[in-house]
Amino acid sequence: MFAGTSKEAIEARRLRGAESGPFLYYRANGKAYTSRDPALIDRIRAEMREQRELGRRQAELGHLQGELGAQQAALGARDAHMASRHAAAGLAMAEARHDGKLGALESALATLEAERGEKSAELEAARQALRQAIETLRQATVTSAADAERQAEALHAQAESMAVQQEVAAQQEGLGRRQANLGREQAELGRQQKAAADAARQRIMRILQDAVAAGQAQPVK
């Protein structure tokens, strides 16, 4: 483990040299010290054990947050796909309403055609207007069996997409709650880490002061 500037890291590596085994380098009151005493280094490591454990737990929570973020992204993509199908179904429903309008005009024309006894210019003009309107709608409306099946499929897709969107919304809400809970846990762990680091730093500095006095650590000359 190391905490300091890049210049200090280079100096620590130089002082350690090629010799293997545990090595301690630190600065206190503007002076640099080193030690190869295993017992001293073990004490320092023990003082930092709580910080390492809290760091491991933070890493686990960060991994969980990443997984939840990936799930949120997947749900967003699914929701977008369903929205696209919903829009297509809406277009099909509009076409179906177009067909309904055609049926209404044909029904009206049939009623007027039944009035064969009436020869007024007004009725004949109305019949002609309806015929033209019907012809225009027929040209714009697809009436094949394949299109009817497509419309039915689109309506089914719309119903399905609405159900899926509701499901996605519920899942996103649940993921949001889990992320909020993880955020609170991370904040609490961060507070604990800071408190642990401050307390450990004070204990370690006392240990190092005693180590210099006992000859376990030597000042860099």
Backbone as JSON, one array per atom type, in Angstrom:
{
  "sequence": "MFAGTSKEAIEARRLRGAESGPFLYYRANGKAYTSRDPALIDRIRAEMREQRELGRRQAELGHLQGELGAQQAALGARDAHMASRHAAAGLAMAEARHDGKLGALESALATLEAERGEKSAELEAARQALRQAIETLRQATVTSAADAERQAEALHAQAESMAVQQEVAAQQEGLGRRQANLGREQAELGRQQKAAADAARQRIMRILQDAVAAGQAQPVK",
  "N": [[0.86, -1.19, 0.0], [0.38, 2.29, -0.66], [0.52, 5.78, -0.05], [0.85, 8.94, -1.14], [3.03, 11.3, -2.82], [4.1, 11.11, -6.28], [6.8, 11.52, -6.47], [7.68, 10.79, -3.93], [7.01, 8.11, -4.04], [8.84, 7.15, -5.93], [11.2, 7.61, -4.52], [10.79, 5.86, -2.36], [10.88, 3.37, -3.64], [13.5, 3.39, -4.54], [14.91, 3.36, -2.14], [14.09, 0.94, -1.12], [15.23, -0.88, -2.87], [16.61, -3.87, -4.38], [16.14, -5.82, -2.59], [14.17, -8.38, -1.16], [11.13, -8.99, 0.74], [9.19, -7.54, 3.5], [8.75, -3.99, 3.56], [8.95, -0.75, 4.88], [8.14, 2.61, 4.39], [7.97, 5.96, 5.34], [6.89, 9.33, 6.08], [7.37, 11.83, 8.52], [6.84, 14.77, 10.27], [8.29, 16.2, 8.37], [10.48, 14.57, 7.87], [11.95, 11.6, 6.46], [11.51, 8.08, 6.93], [12.54, 4.66, 7.24], [11.87, 1.1, 7.43], [12.53, -2.34, 8.03], [11.57, -4.08, 9.75], [9.8, -6.91, 10.58], [7.87, -7.31, 12.63], [7.05, -4.72, 13.34], [5.99, -3.85, 10.88], [3.9, -5.66, 10.59], [2.25, -4.82, 12.68], [1.49, -2.3, 11.75], [0.08, -3.04, 9.45], [-2.04, -4.42, 10.65], [-3.36, -2.35, 11.93], [-4.52, -1.16, 9.76], [-6.37, -2.89, 8.86], [-9.17, -2.67, 9.22], [-9.81, -0.53, 7.53], [-9.19, -1.68, 5.04], [-11.12, -3.71, 4.92], [-13.5, -2.21, 4.94], [-13.11, -0.88, 2.54], [-13.23, -3.05, 0.77], [-15.93, -3.76, 1.07], [-17.11, -1.43, 0.07], [-16.32, -1.66, -2.58], [-17.78, -3.91, -3.33], [-20.4, -2.92, -3.09], [-20.27, -0.96, -5.04], [-20.0, -2.58, -7.3], [-22.51, -3.83, -7.26], [-24.11, -1.59, -7.71], [-23.33, -1.04, -10.31], [-24.36, -3.31, -11.63], [-27.1, -2.91, -11.21], [-27.42, -0.56, -12.65], [-26.95, -1.52, -15.25], [-29.16, -3.2, -15.53], [-31.17, -1.26, -15.43], [-30.63, 0.09, -17.8], [-31.18, -1.94, -19.66], [-33.91, -2.29, -19.2], [-34.79, 0.21, -20.02], [-34.22, 0.1, -22.78], [-35.95, -1.95, -23.5], [-38.39, -0.75, -22.9], [-38.38, 1.33, -24.75], [-38.56, -0.13, -27.12], [-41.09, -1.27, -26.84], [-42.6, 1.05, -26.83], [-42.3, 1.84, -29.46], [-43.66, -0.23, -30.78], [-46.15, 0.27, -29.74], [-46.75, 2.74, -30.92], [-46.92, 1.96, -33.6], [-49.13, 0.3, -33.46], [-51.05, 2.16, -32.78], [-51.22, 3.6, -35.16], [-52.31, 1.64, -36.78], [-54.82, 1.39, -35.59], [-55.87, 3.86, -36.2], [-56.16, 3.55, -38.92], [-58.1, 1.6, -38.88], [-60.24, 3.03, -37.84], [-60.6, 4.65, -40.0], [-61.6, 2.81, -41.83], [-64.02, 2.36, -40.54], [-65.3, 4.78, -40.93], [-65.68, 4.67, -43.67], [-67.54, 2.59, -43.81], [-69.74, 3.83, -42.59], [-70.36, 5.84, -44.42], [-71.08, 4.29, -46.64], [-73.34, 3.06, -45.62], [-75.01, 5.27, -45.33], [-75.28, 6.02, -47.99], [-76.64, 3.8, -48.98], [-79.09, 4.12, -47.74], [-80.03, 6.46, -48.96], [-80.14, 5.58, -51.59], [-82.2, 3.85, -51.39], [-84.37, 5.45, -51.47], [-85.84, 5.58, -53.99], [-88.06, 6.67, -55.08], [-87.83, 9.32, -54.84], [-86.87, 12.02, -56.71], [-85.56, 14.39, -56.55], [-83.34, 17.11, -57.16], [-81.69, 17.75, -55.07], [-81.47, 15.39, -53.54], [-80.25, 13.72, -55.4], [-77.85, 15.02, -55.77], [-76.77, 14.68, -53.23], [-76.52, 11.92, -53.19], [-74.57, 11.62, -55.18], [-72.41, 12.98, -54.08], [-71.89, 11.37, -51.86], [-71.15, 9.02, -53.18], [-68.76, 9.8, -54.39], [-67.21, 10.42, -52.17], [-67.06, 7.94, -50.94], [-65.66, 6.49, -52.88], [-63.24, 7.82, -52.86], [-62.35, 7.21, -50.24], [-62.21, 4.45, -50.48], [-60.1, 4.13, -52.23], [-58.03, 4.99, -50.65], [-58.0, 3.19, -48.6], [-56.91, 0.1, -47.42], [-58.16, -3.04, -48.0], [-57.66, -5.71, -47.93], [-57.4, -9.18, -46.85], [-55.0, -9.74, -45.68], [-54.14, -7.25, -44.72], [-56.11, -6.78, -42.87], [-55.5, -8.75, -41.03], [-53.01, -7.83, -40.26], [-53.69, -5.47, -38.95], [-55.1, -6.53, -36.79], [-53.02, -7.88, -35.5], [-51.44, -5.7, -34.85], [-53.07, -4.34, -33.02], [-53.12, -6.21, -31.0], [-50.43, -6.12, -30.35], [-50.31, -3.56, -29.35], [-51.81, -3.77, -26.99], [-50.22, -5.61, -25.66], [-47.82, -4.18, -25.47], [-48.58, -2.11, -23.77], [-49.03, -3.53, -21.41], [-46.47, -4.52, -20.96], [-45.05, -2.14, -20.65], [-46.14, -1.21, -18.27], [-45.22, -3.19, -16.58], [-42.44, -2.83, -16.87], [-42.2, -0.26, -15.8], [-42.84, -0.78, -13.13], [-40.72, -2.47, -12.44], [-38.54, -0.75, -12.84], [-39.08, 1.11, -10.86], [-38.68, -0.48, -8.62], [-35.93, -1.07, -8.94], [-34.94, 1.48, -8.68], [-35.46, 2.01, -5.99], [-33.77, 0.12, -4.81], [-31.3, 1.07, -5.68], [-31.24, 3.52, -4.37], [-31.17, 2.64, -1.71], [-28.69, 1.33, -1.74], [-27.09, 3.52, -2.22], [-27.36, 4.92, 0.17], [-26.16, 3.08, 1.89], [-23.56, 3.14, 0.86], [-22.85, 5.78, 1.41], [-22.86, 5.71, 4.21], [-20.84, 3.82, 4.66], [-18.73, 5.28, 3.62], [-18.56, 7.31, 5.51], [-17.82, 5.77, 7.71], [-15.39, 4.79, 6.78], [-13.83, 7.12, 6.66], [-13.78, 7.86, 9.37], [-12.51, 5.59, 10.41], [-10.07, 5.73, 9.09], [-9.01, 8.14, 10.08], [-8.79, 7.55, 12.82], [-7.05, 5.33, 12.71], [-4.8, 6.5, 11.59], [-3.89, 8.16, 13.65], [-3.25, 6.25, 15.61], [-1.28, 4.79, 14.26], [0.72, 6.72, 13.89], [1.56, 7.1, 16.53], [2.59, 4.57, 17.03], [4.71, 4.55, 15.22], [6.31, 6.61, 16.18], [7.16, 5.49, 18.58], [8.54, 3.38, 17.46], [10.77, 4.55, 16.25], [12.12, 5.45, 18.47], [12.7, 3.0, 19.59], [14.41, 1.93, 17.8], [13.42, 0.46, 15.7], [12.69, 1.69, 13.38], [14.39, 3.71, 11.0], [15.8, 6.9, 10.36], [16.02, 8.44, 7.11], [19.08, 9.09, 5.6]],
  "CA": [[0.0, 0.0, 0.0], [1.15, 3.53, -0.69], [-0.22, 7.03, -0.13], [1.82, 10.03, -1.18], [3.29, 11.86, -4.14], [4.87, 10.25, -7.18], [8.21, 11.7, -6.11], [7.91, 9.97, -2.74], [6.95, 6.7, -4.46], [10.13, 6.85, -6.56], [12.2, 7.55, -3.44], [10.56, 4.63, -1.58], [11.38, 2.23, -4.44], [14.97, 3.47, -4.55], [15.41, 2.95, -0.82], [13.84, -0.5, -0.93], [16.22, -1.61, -3.64], [16.23, -5.19, -4.92], [15.94, -6.77, -1.49], [12.78, -8.81, -0.99], [10.64, -8.93, 2.12], [8.39, -6.35, 3.81], [9.5, -2.74, 3.63], [8.11, 0.37, 5.3], [8.66, 3.96, 4.14], [6.98, 6.97, 5.73], [7.41, 10.65, 6.41], [6.76, 12.42, 9.72], [7.48, 16.03, 10.64], [9.23, 16.6, 7.33], [11.59, 13.63, 7.75], [11.62, 10.28, 5.91], [12.0, 6.95, 7.72], [12.33, 3.33, 6.65], [12.0, -0.02, 8.36], [12.34, -3.7, 7.5], [11.24, -4.89, 10.92], [8.53, -7.6, 10.3], [6.88, -7.12, 13.7], [6.52, -3.36, 13.2], [5.16, -3.78, 9.67], [2.66, -6.41, 10.88], [1.4, -3.96, 13.52], [0.92, -1.26, 10.88], [-0.94, -3.69, 8.61], [-3.19, -4.73, 11.49], [-4.09, -1.11, 12.16], [-5.21, -0.77, 8.52], [-7.26, -3.98, 8.45], [-10.56, -2.19, 9.15], [-9.95, 0.27, 6.31], [-9.22, -2.59, 3.9], [-12.42, -4.39, 4.91], [-14.5, -1.23, 4.49], [-12.87, -0.66, 1.11], [-13.76, -4.22, 0.06], [-17.39, -3.65, 1.06], [-17.45, -0.37, -0.86], [-16.16, -2.2, -3.93], [-18.92, -4.79, -3.58], [-21.57, -2.07, -3.33], [-20.09, -0.34, -6.36], [-20.31, -3.61, -8.3], [-23.96, -3.98, -7.28], [-24.66, -0.41, -8.38], [-23.1, -1.23, -11.74], [-25.33, -4.3, -12.12], [-28.42, -2.27, -11.25], [-27.41, 0.37, -13.78], [-27.1, -2.31, -16.48], [-30.57, -3.62, -15.59], [-31.96, -0.08, -15.78], [-30.43, 0.34, -19.23], [-31.9, -2.97, -20.4], [-35.34, -1.98, -19.11], [-35.03, 1.38, -20.86], [-34.25, -0.35, -24.17], [-37.19, -2.71, -23.69], [-39.48, 0.21, -22.89], [-38.36, 2.05, -26.03], [-39.06, -1.04, -28.14], [-42.53, -1.38, -26.66], [-43.2, 2.32, -27.25], [-42.33, 1.81, -30.92], [-44.77, -1.1, -31.17], [-47.38, 0.96, -29.36], [-47.01, 3.74, -31.94], [-47.37, 1.26, -34.81], [-50.49, -0.15, -33.22], [-51.92, 3.34, -32.85], [-51.44, 3.88, -36.58], [-53.25, 0.64, -37.29], [-56.14, 1.73, -35.07], [-56.35, 5.0, -36.99], [-56.62, 3.0, -40.19], [-59.35, 0.9, -38.62], [-61.28, 4.06, -37.75], [-60.82, 5.07, -41.38], [-62.52, 1.83, -42.38], [-65.33, 2.59, -39.94], [-65.91, 5.94, -41.61], [-66.13, 4.19, -44.97], [-68.77, 1.83, -43.6], [-70.81, 4.76, -42.28], [-70.75, 6.49, -45.68], [-71.78, 3.31, -47.47], [-74.67, 2.89, -45.04], [-75.8, 6.46, -45.68], [-75.62, 5.95, -49.42], [-77.67, 2.77, -49.16], [-80.36, 4.71, -47.31], [-80.48, 7.38, -50.01], [-80.47, 4.79, -52.78], [-83.51, 3.22, -51.18], [-85.41, 6.44, -51.76], [-85.93, 5.64, -55.44], [-89.22, 7.49, -55.5], [-87.48, 10.73, -54.77], [-86.06, 12.39, -57.86], [-85.16, 15.79, -56.42], [-81.93, 17.4, -57.46], [-80.94, 17.75, -53.84], [-81.15, 14.01, -53.19], [-79.31, 13.19, -56.37], [-76.56, 15.63, -55.48], [-76.27, 14.05, -52.02], [-76.05, 10.58, -53.56], [-73.34, 11.75, -55.94], [-71.37, 13.38, -53.15], [-71.54, 10.19, -51.08], [-70.41, 8.08, -54.04], [-67.4, 10.31, -54.56], [-66.52, 10.29, -50.89], [-66.8, 6.5, -50.74], [-64.62, 6.09, -53.82], [-61.98, 8.38, -52.35], [-61.94, 6.42, -49.09], [-61.83, 3.1, -50.91], [-58.76, 4.2, -52.83], [-57.05, 5.22, -49.58], [-58.12, 2.16, -47.57], [-56.54, -1.26, -47.83], [-59.22, -3.91, -47.49], [-57.32, -7.12, -48.13], [-57.4, -9.99, -45.64], [-53.68, -9.61, -45.06], [-54.11, -6.0, -43.97], [-56.98, -6.94, -41.7], [-54.74, -9.53, -40.05], [-51.97, -6.96, -39.75], [-54.32, -4.57, -38.0], [-55.39, -7.3, -35.58], [-51.75, -8.1, -34.82], [-50.99, -4.43, -34.29], [-53.89, -4.08, -31.84], [-52.62, -7.11, -29.97], [-49.13, -5.6, -29.94], [-50.54, -2.39, -28.51], [-52.22, -4.24, -25.66], [-49.05, -6.24, -25.05], [-46.85, -3.14, -25.13], [-49.06, -1.39, -22.58], [-48.8, -4.39, -20.26], [-45.03, -4.57, -20.73], [-44.62, -0.84, -20.14], [-46.5, -1.17, -16.86], [-44.28, -4.09, -15.89], [-41.14, -2.16, -16.87], [-42.27, 0.86, -14.84], [-42.78, -1.35, -11.78], [-39.35, -2.96, -12.22], [-37.67, 0.42, -12.7], [-39.31, 1.68, -9.53], [-38.0, -1.35, -7.66], [-34.49, -0.86, -9.07], [-34.65, 2.8, -8.12], [-35.42, 1.88, -4.52], [-32.57, -0.61, -4.44], [-30.16, 1.96, -5.87], [-31.26, 4.51, -3.29], [-30.69, 1.96, -0.5], [-27.25, 1.13, -1.88], [-26.46, 4.82, -2.07], [-27.29, 5.23, 1.6], [-25.14, 2.21, 2.47], [-22.25, 3.64, 0.45], [-22.57, 7.0, 2.17], [-22.54, 5.32, 5.59], [-19.52, 3.21, 4.63], [-17.77, 6.35, 3.43], [-18.38, 7.96, 6.81], [-17.05, 4.85, 8.55], [-14.02, 4.75, 6.27], [-13.12, 8.34, 7.08], [-13.55, 7.77, 10.81], [-11.51, 4.55, 10.64], [-8.78, 6.22, 8.61], [-8.51, 9.15, 11.03], [-8.38, 6.88, 14.06], [-5.88, 4.49, 12.43], [-3.64, 7.38, 11.37], [-3.38, 8.59, 14.96], [-2.61, 5.1, 16.27], [-0.06, 4.44, 13.52], [1.77, 7.71, 14.17], [2.1, 6.8, 17.86], [3.42, 3.36, 16.9], [5.94, 4.9, 14.5], [7.15, 7.39, 17.09], [7.79, 4.53, 19.49], [9.45, 2.54, 16.68], [12.02, 5.31, 16.07], [12.81, 5.44, 19.76], [13.16, 1.64, 19.86], [15.37, 1.51, 16.77], [12.78, -0.37, 14.69], [12.64, 2.49, 12.16], [15.59, 4.53, 10.91], [15.67, 8.06, 9.48], [16.77, 8.38, 5.86], [20.19, 10.04, 5.64]],
  "C": [[0.89, 1.24, 0.0], [0.21, 4.71, -0.78], [0.79, 8.15, -0.08], [1.99, 10.53, -2.59], [4.08, 10.87, -5.0], [6.37, 10.35, -6.88], [8.56, 10.83, -4.91], [7.88, 8.48, -3.09], [8.27, 6.28, -5.1], [11.22, 6.71, -5.5], [12.05, 6.27, -2.62], [11.09, 3.42, -2.34], [12.92, 2.23, -4.45], [15.54, 2.96, -3.23], [15.18, 1.46, -0.58], [14.87, -1.33, -1.67], [15.7, -2.95, -4.13], [15.95, -6.2, -3.83], [14.46, -7.1, -1.32], [12.38, -8.7, 0.48], [9.89, -7.64, 2.37], [9.27, -5.12, 3.99], [8.54, -1.61, 3.96], [8.83, 1.68, 5.02], [7.58, 4.94, 4.57], [7.69, 8.27, 6.04], [6.65, 11.18, 7.62], [7.55, 13.67, 10.09], [8.57, 16.44, 9.66], [10.4, 15.67, 7.13], [11.09, 12.29, 7.2], [12.26, 9.19, 6.76], [11.73, 5.66, 6.95], [12.45, 2.28, 7.74], [11.78, -1.31, 7.6], [11.97, -4.65, 8.64], [9.88, -5.56, 10.7], [7.47, -7.35, 11.36], [6.24, -5.74, 13.6], [5.57, -3.27, 12.01], [3.85, -4.53, 9.87], [1.71, -5.57, 11.73], [0.72, -2.88, 12.67], [-0.17, -1.87, 10.0], [-2.2, -3.98, 9.41], [-4.03, -3.48, 11.75], [-4.9, -0.69, 10.94], [-6.21, -1.81, 8.06], [-8.71, -3.49, 8.29], [-10.78, -1.36, 7.88], [-10.02, -0.62, 5.07], [-10.57, -3.29, 3.78], [-13.52, -3.45, 4.44], [-14.35, -0.93, 3.0], [-13.41, -1.81, 0.27], [-15.28, -4.15, -0.03], [-17.86, -2.54, 0.12], [-17.35, -0.86, -2.3], [-17.33, -3.11, -4.29], [-20.18, -3.98, -3.88], [-21.47, -1.37, -4.68], [-20.39, -1.32, -7.48], [-21.82, -3.81, -8.41], [-24.63, -2.79, -7.98], [-24.48, -0.52, -9.89], [-24.09, -2.21, -12.35], [-26.73, -3.7, -12.22], [-28.51, -1.27, -12.4], [-27.59, -0.35, -15.1], [-28.54, -2.79, -16.64], [-31.48, -2.46, -15.97], [-31.85, 0.2, -17.27], [-31.2, -0.67, -20.08], [-33.41, -2.71, -20.38], [-35.69, -0.77, -19.97], [-35.11, 1.0, -22.33], [-35.53, -1.13, -24.45], [-38.4, -1.78, -23.75], [-39.55, 0.97, -24.21], [-38.9, 1.17, -27.15], [-40.58, -1.16, -28.07], [-43.24, -0.08, -27.07], [-43.3, 2.39, -28.76], [-43.48, 0.94, -31.42], [-46.11, -0.46, -30.85], [-47.76, 2.0, -30.41], [-47.52, 3.11, -33.23], [-48.81, 0.78, -34.66], [-51.47, 1.01, -33.28], [-52.22, 3.72, -34.29], [-52.44, 2.9, -37.18], [-54.67, 0.94, -36.81], [-56.73, 2.92, -35.83], [-56.87, 4.52, -38.33], [-57.95, 2.28, -40.01], [-60.51, 1.9, -38.5], [-61.61, 4.61, -39.13], [-61.8, 4.12, -42.07], [-63.92, 2.01, -41.82], [-66.04, 3.76, -40.59], [-66.44, 5.53, -42.99], [-67.45, 3.44, -44.85], [-69.96, 2.75, -43.33], [-71.3, 5.45, -43.55], [-71.52, 5.53, -46.59], [-73.19, 3.07, -46.96], [-75.59, 4.07, -45.39], [-76.2, 6.44, -47.14], [-76.72, 4.93, -49.67], [-79.04, 3.31, -48.76], [-80.92, 5.64, -48.38], [-80.87, 6.63, -51.29], [-81.83, 4.13, -52.64], [-84.66, 4.16, -51.49], [-85.52, 6.62, -53.27], [-87.07, 6.51, -55.93], [-88.91, 8.97, -55.53], [-86.51, 11.06, -55.89], [-85.53, 13.81, -57.76], [-83.67, 15.94, -56.69], [-81.08, 17.36, -56.2], [-80.52, 16.34, -53.43], [-80.11, 13.42, -54.13], [-77.91, 13.76, -56.14], [-75.94, 14.99, -54.24], [-75.74, 12.66, -52.32], [-74.69, 10.66, -54.27], [-72.17, 12.11, -55.03], [-70.93, 12.19, -52.31], [-70.75, 9.19, -51.92], [-68.96, 8.52, -54.21], [-66.58, 10.15, -53.27], [-66.13, 8.83, -50.64], [-65.66, 6.04, -51.64], [-63.25, 6.59, -53.35], [-61.44, 7.56, -51.18], [-61.5, 5.02, -49.48], [-60.43, 3.09, -51.51], [-57.68, 4.34, -51.76], [-57.03, 4.11, -48.54], [-57.74, 0.8, -48.13], [-57.54, -2.22, -47.19], [-58.89, -5.38, -47.63], [-57.32, -7.87, -46.79], [-56.07, -9.88, -44.9], [-53.59, -8.34, -44.23], [-55.0, -6.08, -42.74], [-56.26, -7.72, -40.6], [-53.63, -8.68, -39.43], [-52.52, -5.99, -38.7], [-54.62, -5.29, -36.67], [-54.11, -7.55, -34.78], [-51.25, -6.82, -34.16], [-51.77, -4.08, -33.03], [-53.44, -4.97, -30.68], [-51.29, -6.61, -29.43], [-49.3, -4.38, -29.04], [-50.92, -2.79, -27.09], [-51.03, -4.84, -24.92], [-48.04, -5.18, -24.61], [-47.27, -2.35, -23.89], [-48.8, -2.21, -21.32], [-47.31, -4.42, -19.9], [-44.52, -3.26, -20.15], [-44.97, -0.69, -18.66], [-45.54, -2.03, -16.03], [-42.91, -3.45, -15.77], [-41.12, -1.03, -15.85], [-42.16, 0.34, -13.41], [-41.36, -1.84, -11.46], [-38.38, -1.8, -12.04], [-37.84, 1.08, -11.34], [-38.6, 0.85, -8.47], [-36.49, -1.18, -7.72], [-34.09, 0.48, -8.49], [-34.56, 2.76, -6.61], [-34.15, 1.17, -4.07], [-31.33, 0.26, -4.59], [-30.09, 3.02, -4.77], [-30.75, 3.89, -1.99], [-29.18, 1.74, -0.55], [-26.5, 2.44, -1.71], [-26.32, 5.21, -0.62], [-26.23, 4.37, 2.29], [-23.73, 2.71, 2.13], [-21.87, 4.9, 1.22], [-22.17, 6.68, 3.6], [-21.16, 4.67, 5.65], [-18.43, 4.26, 4.44], [-17.49, 7.08, 4.73], [-17.53, 7.08, 7.73], [-15.6, 4.78, 8.11], [-13.22, 5.95, 6.74], [-12.79, 8.28, 8.57], [-12.47, 6.74, 11.13], [-10.13, 5.02, 10.22], [-8.18, 7.24, 9.58], [-8.0, 8.5, 12.31], [-7.11, 6.05, 13.84], [-4.64, 5.35, 12.24], [-3.03, 7.82, 12.7], [-2.65, 7.45, 15.67], [-1.28, 4.76, 15.6], [1.07, 5.43, 13.82], [2.37, 7.49, 15.56], [3.02, 5.58, 17.81], [4.75, 3.7, 16.24], [6.87, 5.74, 15.36], [7.9, 6.47, 18.05], [8.82, 3.68, 18.74], [10.79, 3.24, 16.47], [12.83, 5.26, 17.36], [13.39, 4.06, 20.06], [14.14, 1.14, 18.82], [14.74, 0.61, 15.72], [12.64, 0.35, 13.35], [13.81, 3.46, 12.17], [15.33, 5.73, 9.99], [16.54, 7.91, 8.24], [17.84, 9.46, 5.9], [20.54, 10.5, 4.22]]
}
